[in-house]
Structures are given as structure tokens and as C-alpha cells.
Amino acid sequence: MPETAIRAARRIRRAARAADSAARQTDRANAAAALQRALDRRDNGGVTGH
């Protein structure tokens, strides 16, 4: 019986880690998009004014 509880705990930890990884990946994508928008805004005011 204790072995089953250990396996269940491992499964929960792995699922939590996978969800954490997905959240981290979403955060990274959002940060990259925000950085790109900031760079685009900065580039639009240059000498050429493109």
C-alpha cells in the first residue's frame, strides 16, 4: 500500500511540473512579444520614419 501512495505522489509532482513548464513557456512567449512590440515602437521614430 505505501508503494502506491508514493507512485501517486510522483505522478502528481510530474503533472505539476508539466503544468509549471507550460505556464513558464507562456510567460516567456508573452515577454518576447512585449519586447518585440517595444522594439518596434522604438524603431518607428527613427530618422527614416518608416
C-alpha atoms as one frame of an Amber mdcrd trajectory, in Angstrom:
protein
   0.000   0.000   0.000   2.635   2.632   0.803   4.242   1.989  -2.577   1.015
   3.012  -4.345   0.899   6.258  -2.372   4.470   7.009  -3.392   3.638   6.387
  -7.050   0.585   8.649  -6.810   2.701  11.404  -5.248   5.263  11.089  -8.026
   2.512  11.305 -10.635   1.121  14.468  -9.052   4.570  16.070  -8.910   5.210
  15.269 -12.576   1.830  16.699 -13.598   2.506  19.843 -11.570   5.933  20.183
 -13.162   4.426  19.835 -16.651   1.798  22.495 -15.883   4.521  24.720 -14.430
   6.572  24.258 -17.578   3.613  25.204 -19.783   2.988  28.321 -17.689   6.667
  29.249 -17.908   6.598  28.785 -21.673   3.521  31.032 -21.956   5.179  33.667
 -19.774   8.298  33.523 -21.934   6.256  33.905 -25.128   4.381  36.889 -23.656
   7.632  38.523 -22.569   9.147  38.004 -26.025   6.073  39.547 -27.666   6.169
  42.545 -25.306   9.864  43.061 -26.029   9.249  42.892 -29.760   6.446  45.481
 -29.505   8.713  47.798 -27.511  11.482  47.446 -30.088   9.030  48.092 -32.928
   7.769  51.266 -31.241  11.333  52.471 -30.733  12.255  51.784 -34.375   9.259
  53.679 -35.760  10.557  57.058 -34.583  13.888  56.991 -36.370  15.346  59.345
 -38.968  13.701  57.494 -41.852  10.346  57.485 -40.032   9.312  54.184 -41.545
